[in-house]
Amino acid sequence: MTAAERVAVEAGFEQSCVPEVGRLLGVAAAAKPHGVIAESGTGSGVGTAWLHSGLGAGARLITVERDEELARRAAGVFADDDRVNVLTGDWRLLEQHAPFDVFFCDGGGKRDDPEGVVELLAPGGLLILDDFTPSPRWPPRFGGEVDELRLFYLTHPALNATEVLTTPLGSTVVAARRH
């Protein structure tokens, strides 16, 4: 992680994956040792590094970042590993590499096309979505209103999903695509 964390500091990027979510990403990648792993929202590559930490010898990792400079810097971190491909552009570039066995949707797609995100998962594929605020109520709420986005993923008929408290102020939706 240190190379990607260094890139984040150098680039002034302050939205990197937190270690609590990162460890979850490493476990998810390790669970699919021959899988196709994807990430939308590479940023400086910290989440990518966590996915990479669990990447099996037969797996591939494709990540996409719309900010050209961040994508270039993140690509440099993984330049020595041909299992990792850092794309520059819109999250929809991932479509040509789908279906995914693990998809960490941290950027595009999560909010603007949630159905499209689900469609990119292989049967049994894992979807990880972080940056939610924990809600003790059902249906989950954010800002006093029903959190329709979180509810979409938690109740989607093609997913088995749960919400995991990752920090006292953050939660992550983890889902598996039904066969």
BADRENMAR-354332 format. One record per atom (N, C-alpha, C): x, y, z; residue in three letters; atom name. Coordinates in steps of 0.05 Angstrom, whole numbers. Example, Ala and Ser with C-alpha at 12.3 -4.5 7.8 and 13.67 -1.06 7.14 Angstrom:
264/-114/156/ala/N
246/-90/156/ala/CA
264/-66/156/ala/C
257/-45/142/ser/N
273/-21/143/ser/CA
258/1/157/ser/C
end
This chain:
16/-24/0/met/N
0/0/0/met/CA
17/25/0/met/C
41/24/10/thr/N
57/48/14/thr/CA
61/63/-12/thr/C
66/50/-34/ala/N
70/64/-60/ala/CA
45/80/-68/ala/C
22/67/-66/ala/N
-3/80/-73/ala/CA
-9/103/-53/ala/C
-4/98/-27/glu/N
-8/119/-7/glu/CA
10/143/-12/glu/C
35/137/-21/arg/N
53/159/-27/arg/CA
43/175/-51/arg/C
32/161/-71/val/N
20/175/-94/val/CA
-3/193/-85/val/C
-19/183/-66/ala/N
-42/199/-56/ala/CA
-32/224/-43/ala/C
-11/222/-27/val/N
0/246/-14/val/CA
11/265/-34/val/C
27/255/-53/glu/N
39/272/-73/glu/CA
18/286/-91/glu/C
-4/272/-96/ala/N
-25/283/-114/ala/CA
-45/300/-98/ala/C
-43/300/-71/gly/N
-63/314/-55/gly/CA
-90/300/-55/gly/C
-90/274/-60/phe/N
-115/259/-62/phe/CA
-122/250/-34/phe/C
-145/258/-24/glu/N
-153/253/4/glu/CA
-176/234/7/glu/C
-184/220/-14/gln/N
-207/202/-13/gln/CA
-200/173/-16/gln/C
-176/166/-7/ser/N
-167/138/-10/ser/CA
-183/119/8/ser/C
-182/94/0/cys/N
-195/72/14/cys/CA
-183/70/42/cys/C
-201/67/62/val/N
-191/64/90/val/CA
-183/36/94/val/C
-164/31/113/pro/N
-155/4/118/pro/CA
-176/-17/125/pro/C
-197/-8/139/glu/N
-218/-27/146/glu/CA
-233/-38/122/glu/C
-237/-21/102/val/N
-249/-30/77/val/CA
-228/-45/60/val/C
-204/-35/61/gly/N
-182/-47/46/gly/CA
-178/-77/53/gly/C
-179/-83/78/arg/N
-175/-111/86/arg/CA
-198/-128/75/arg/C
-222/-117/74/leu/N
-245/-131/62/leu/CA
-240/-136/32/leu/C
-228/-116/18/leu/N
-222/-119/-10/leu/CA
-202/-141/-15/leu/C
-181/-142/2/gly/N
-161/-163/0/gly/CA
-173/-191/3/gly/C
-191/-194/22/val/N
-204/-219/27/val/CA
-222/-227/3/val/C
-237/-208/-8/ala/N
-254/-213/-31/ala/CA
-238/-222/-55/ala/C
-216/-209/-60/ala/N
-198/-216/-83/ala/CA
-187/-244/-78/ala/C
-178/-250/-54/ala/N
-166/-276/-48/ala/CA
-187/-298/-51/ala/C
-212/-292/-47/ala/N
-233/-313/-50/ala/CA
-238/-321/-79/ala/C
-227/-306/-97/lys/N
-230/-311/-126/lys/CA
-203/-313/-139/lys/C
-187/-333/-133/pro/N
-159/-334/-141/pro/CA
-154/-335/-172/pro/C
-174/-342/-187/his/N
-172/-342/-216/his/CA
-192/-323/-228/his/C
-202/-304/-212/gly/N
-223/-287/-220/gly/CA
-215/-262/-236/gly/C
-235/-249/-246/val/N
-232/-223/-259/val/CA
-243/-203/-238/val/C
-225/-186/-229/ile/N
-231/-167/-208/ile/CA
-232/-139/-220/ile/C
-251/-123/-212/ala/N
-254/-96/-223/ala/CA
-257/-76/-201/ala/C
-250/-51/-209/glu/N
-254/-28/-191/glu/CA
-261/-4/-208/glu/C
-281/10/-200/ser/N
-286/36/-212/ser/CA
-279/57/-192/ser/C
-263/77/-200/gly/N
-253/97/-182/gly/CA
-227/90/-170/gly/C
-207/87/-187/thr/N
-180/80/-178/thr/CA
-168/100/-159/thr/C
-173/125/-163/gly/N
-160/146/-147/gly/CA
-130/144/-150/gly/C
-116/143/-128/ser/N
-87/141/-129/ser/CA
-78/112/-128/ser/C
-97/93/-126/gly/N
-90/65/-126/gly/CA
-89/51/-99/gly/C
-98/64/-78/val/N
-98/51/-52/val/CA
-117/28/-50/val/C
-142/31/-59/gly/N
-160/9/-60/gly/CA
-150/-13/-79/gly/C
-139/-4/-101/thr/N
-127/-23/-121/thr/CA
-105/-40/-107/thr/C
-89/-27/-91/ala/N
-67/-41/-77/ala/CA
-79/-62/-57/ala/C
-101/-55/-44/trp/N
-114/-74/-26/trp/CA
-124/-98/-42/trp/C
-138/-93/-65/leu/N
-147/-115/-82/leu/CA
-123/-131/-91/leu/C
-102/-118/-98/his/N
-77/-131/-108/his/CA
-66/-149/-86/his/C
-69/-141/-61/ser/N
-57/-157/-39/ser/CA
-69/-185/-37/ser/C
-93/-189/-47/gly/N
-106/-215/-47/gly/CA
-107/-228/-74/gly/C
-96/-215/-94/leu/N
-98/-224/-122/leu/CA
-83/-251/-126/leu/C
-97/-271/-136/gly/N
-85/-297/-142/gly/CA
-68/-296/-167/gly/C
-51/-315/-170/ala/N
-33/-317/-193/ala/CA
-48/-318/-219/ala/C
-72/-330/-218/gly/N
-88/-333/-243/gly/CA
-110/-312/-246/gly/C
-109/-292/-229/ala/N
-130/-271/-230/ala/CA
-121/-247/-247/ala/C
-140/-230/-254/arg/N
-135/-205/-268/arg/CA
-150/-183/-253/arg/C
-138/-159/-252/leu/N
-149/-136/-239/leu/CA
-151/-113/-259/leu/C
-175/-103/-264/ile/N
-179/-81/-282/ile/CA
-191/-58/-266/ile/C
-179/-35/-267/thr/N
-189/-12/-252/thr/CA
-190/12/-271/thr/C
-210/29/-266/val/N
-213/53/-283/val/CA
-215/78/-266/val/C
-201/99/-276/glu/N
-201/125/-263/glu/CA
-205/146/-285/glu/C
-224/165/-280/arg/N
-229/185/-301/arg/CA
-209/208/-300/arg/C
-196/213/-277/asp/N
-175/234/-276/asp/CA
-149/223/-288/asp/C
-141/234/-310/glu/N
-118/224/-325/glu/CA
-92/224/-309/glu/C
-87/244/-293/glu/N
-63/246/-278/glu/CA
-63/224/-256/glu/C
-85/221/-242/leu/N
-86/200/-221/leu/CA
-83/173/-234/leu/C
-96/168/-256/ala/N
-94/142/-270/ala/CA
-65/137/-278/ala/C
-52/157/-288/arg/N
-24/153/-296/arg/CA
-7/146/-272/arg/C
-11/160/-251/arg/N
5/155/-226/arg/CA
-1/127/-215/arg/C
-27/120/-214/ala/N
-34/93/-204/ala/CA
-23/71/-222/ala/C
-23/75/-248/ala/N
-12/56/-267/ala/CA
17/51/-261/ala/C
31/72/-254/gly/N
60/70/-247/gly/CA
65/52/-223/gly/C
46/52/-204/val/N
49/35/-180/val/CA
48/6/-187/val/C
32/-1/-208/phe/N
28/-29/-215/phe/CA
42/-37/-242/phe/C
60/-20/-251/ala/N
72/-25/-277/ala/CA
87/-51/-279/ala/C
96/-62/-257/asp/N
111/-88/-258/asp/CA
94/-112/-256/asp/C
67/-109/-256/asp/N
50/-133/-253/asp/CA
30/-133/-277/asp/C
34/-151/-295/asp/N
17/-152/-319/asp/CA
-11/-162/-314/asp/C
-17/-171/-289/arg/N
-44/-178/-281/arg/CA
-62/-154/-276/arg/C
-49/-130/-274/val/N
-64/-106/-267/val/CA
-65/-87/-292/val/C
-89/-78/-298/asn/N
-93/-59/-320/asn/CA
-107/-35/-310/asn/C
-94/-12/-311/val/N
-106/14/-303/val/CA
-116/28/-328/val/C
-142/32/-329/leu/N
-154/46/-352/leu/CA
-160/75/-344/leu/C
-159/92/-364/thr/N
-166/120/-360/thr/CA
-192/127/-375/thr/C
-212/136/-360/gly/N
-237/144/-372/gly/CA
-260/138/-355/gly/C
-283/137/-368/asp/N
-309/132/-355/asp/CA
-311/103/-345/asp/C
-325/99/-324/trp/N
-328/72/-312/trp/CA
-339/52/-331/trp/C
-353/61/-352/arg/N
-365/42/-371/arg/CA
-344/27/-388/arg/C
-319/36/-387/leu/N
-298/22/-400/leu/CA
-295/-7/-388/leu/C
-304/-10/-364/leu/N
-303/-36/-351/leu/CA
-321/-57/-365/leu/C
-342/-48/-379/glu/N
-361/-66/-391/glu/CA
-348/-86/-410/glu/C
-327/-77/-424/gln/N
-314/-95/-443/gln/CA
-298/-117/-430/gln/C
-294/-116/-403/his/N
-279/-136/-388/his/CA
-296/-153/-371/his/C
-322/-147/-370/ala/N
-341/-162/-353/ala/CA
-347/-190/-365/ala/C
-358/-208/-349/pro/N
-368/-205/-322/pro/CA
-346/-207/-301/pro/C
-352/-196/-277/phe/N
-332/-195/-256/phe/CA
-338/-213/-233/phe/C
-317/-225/-222/asp/N
-320/-242/-199/asp/CA
-319/-226/-173/asp/C
-306/-203/-174/val/N
-307/-183/-153/val/CA
-308/-156/-166/val/C
-326/-139/-156/phe/N
-328/-111/-167/phe/CA
-329/-92/-143/phe/C
-308/-77/-139/phe/N
-307/-56/-119/phe/CA
-316/-30/-134/phe/C
-341/-23/-131/cys/N
-352/0/-144/cys/CA
-350/24/-126/cys/C
-328/39/-129/asp/N
-322/61/-112/asp/CA
-324/88/-127/asp/C
-329/86/-152/gly/N
-331/111/-169/gly/CA
-357/110/-185/gly/C
-354/115/-211/gly/N
-376/115/-229/gly/CA
-392/90/-229/gly/C
-418/93/-233/gly/N
-436/70/-234/gly/CA
-452/67/-209/gly/C
-440/69/-186/lys/N
-453/64/-160/lys/CA
-479/80/-158/lys/C
-478/105/-164/arg/N
-501/122/-161/arg/CA
-516/127/-188/arg/C
-501/129/-210/asp/N
-513/137/-235/asp/CA
-525/114/-251/asp/C
-517/89/-246/asp/N
-528/67/-260/asp/CA
-526/41/-243/asp/C
-540/40/-221/pro/N
-537/17/-203/pro/CA
-545/-9/-217/pro/C
-565/-9/-234/glu/N
-573/-33/-248/glu/CA
-551/-43/-266/glu/C
-537/-24/-279/gly/N
-514/-30/-296/gly/CA
-492/-43/-280/gly/C
-488/-34/-256/val/N
-467/-45/-238/val/CA
-473/-74/-232/val/C
-498/-80/-225/val/N
-506/-107/-219/val/CA
-502/-125/-244/val/C
-508/-115/-267/glu/N
-506/-131/-292/glu/CA
-477/-138/-298/glu/C
-457/-124/-287/leu/N
-429/-130/-293/leu/CA
-419/-154/-276/leu/C
-435/-163/-257/leu/N
-426/-185/-239/leu/CA
-431/-212/-252/leu/C
-411/-230/-249/ala/N
-415/-258/-257/ala/CA
-432/-271/-236/ala/C
-446/-293/-243/pro/N
-460/-308/-222/pro/CA
-440/-315/-199/pro/C
-448/-310/-175/gly/N
-430/-314/-152/gly/CA
-410/-292/-148/gly/C
-411/-272/-165/gly/N
-393/-249/-163/gly/CA
-399/-232/-139/gly/C
-378/-221/-127/leu/N
-381/-204/-103/leu/CA
-381/-174/-111/leu/C
-399/-159/-100/leu/N
-401/-130/-104/leu/CA
-395/-117/-77/leu/C
-377/-97/-77/ile/N
-370/-83/-53/ile/CA
-373/-53/-58/ile/C
-389/-41/-41/leu/N
-396/-12/-43/leu/CA
-392/1/-16/leu/C
-373/20/-14/asp/N
-368/32/12/asp/CA
-378/60/13/asp/C
-371/74/34/asp/N
-378/102/39/asp/CA
-407/107/45/asp/C
-419/88/58/phe/N
-446/92/68/phe/CA
-445/100/98/phe/C
-464/115/107/thr/N
-466/123/135/thr/CA
-484/102/149/thr/C
-475/90/170/pro/N
-491/70/184/pro/CA
-519/81/191/pro/C
-538/63/189/ser/N
-565/70/196/ser/CA
-577/48/214/ser/C
-585/54/238/pro/N
-596/34/256/pro/CA
-625/26/249/pro/C
-637/40/229/arg/N
-666/36/223/arg/CA
-669/21/197/arg/C
-692/9/194/trp/N
-700/-3/168/trp/CA
-726/9/159/trp/C
-728/18/135/pro/N
-707/18/116/pro/CA
-685/38/123/pro/C
-660/34/113/pro/N
-638/51/120/pro/CA
-644/80/112/pro/C
-633/98/129/arg/N
-638/126/124/arg/CA
-611/141/123/arg/C
-612/163/108/phe/N
-589/181/107/phe/CA
-601/209/105/phe/C
-592/227/123/gly/N
-602/254/123/gly/CA
-632/256/129/gly/C
-642/236/145/gly/N
-670/236/152/gly/CA
-689/224/132/gly/C
-679/217/108/glu/N
-695/206/87/glu/CA
-687/176/82/glu/C
-705/161/71/val/N
-698/134/63/val/CA
-675/135/43/val/C
-655/119/48/asp/N
-631/118/30/asp/CA
-638/99/7/asp/C
-649/110/-14/glu/N
-659/94/-36/glu/CA
-637/78/-50/glu/C
-613/90/-52/leu/N
-591/77/-65/leu/CA
-583/52/-49/leu/C
-579/55/-24/arg/N
-571/32/-7/arg/CA
-593/11/-7/arg/C
-618/19/-6/leu/N
-641/1/-6/leu/CA
-642/-14/-33/leu/C
-635/-1/-55/phe/N
-634/-14/-81/phe/CA
-615/-38/-80/phe/C
-591/-34/-70/tyr/N
-572/-57/-70/tyr/CA
-579/-78/-49/tyr/C
-589/-69/-26/leu/N
-595/-89/-5/leu/CA
-620/-106/-11/leu/C
-637/-97/-29/thr/N
-662/-112/-35/thr/CA
-663/-121/-64/thr/C
-642/-117/-79/his/N
-643/-125/-108/his/CA
-648/-155/-110/his/C
-666/-163/-128/pro/N
-673/-191/-130/pro/CA
-650/-209/-140/pro/C
-631/-198/-154/ala/N
-608/-214/-164/ala/CA
-585/-216/-144/ala/C
-588/-203/-121/leu/N
-566/-202/-102/leu/CA
-574/-214/-75/leu/C
-555/-226/-62/asn/N
-556/-232/-33/asn/CA
-538/-210/-21/asn/C
-549/-193/-5/ala/N
-533/-170/4/ala/CA
-536/-165/34/ala/C
-515/-154/45/thr/N
-515/-145/73/thr/CA
-499/-120/76/thr/C
-502/-107/98/glu/N
-487/-83/104/glu/CA
-468/-89/128/glu/C
-443/-81/125/val/N
-423/-87/145/val/CA
-413/-60/156/val/C
-413/-57/182/leu/N
-401/-34/195/leu/CA
-371/-36/193/leu/C
-358/-18/179/thr/N
-329/-20/175/thr/CA
-314/-1/194/thr/C
-326/22/200/thr/N
-316/41/220/thr/CA
-340/51/236/thr/C
-335/64/258/pro/N
-359/75/272/pro/CA
-376/94/256/pro/C
-364/106/235/leu/N
-379/125/219/leu/CA
-384/116/190/leu/C
-376/91/184/gly/N
-378/82/156/gly/CA
-387/53/154/gly/C
-402/48/133/ser/N
-411/20/128/ser/CA
-407/14/99/ser/C
-406/-12/93/thr/N
-402/-22/67/thr/CA
-423/-43/60/thr/C
-434/-41/36/val/N
-453/-61/26/val/CA
-436/-82/12/val/C
-440/-107/20/val/N
-427/-130/7/val/CA
-450/-148/-4/val/C
-447/-154/-29/ala/N
-468/-170/-42/ala/CA
-456/-192/-60/ala/C
-471/-214/-63/ala/N
-463/-235/-82/ala/CA
-486/-238/-102/ala/C
-478/-240/-127/arg/N
-498/-243/-148/arg/CA
-508/-272/-147/arg/C
-534/-275/-147/arg/N
-547/-301/-146/arg/CA
-541/-316/-172/arg/C
-539/-343/-171/his/N
-534/-359/-194/his/CA
-559/-362/-211/his/C
end
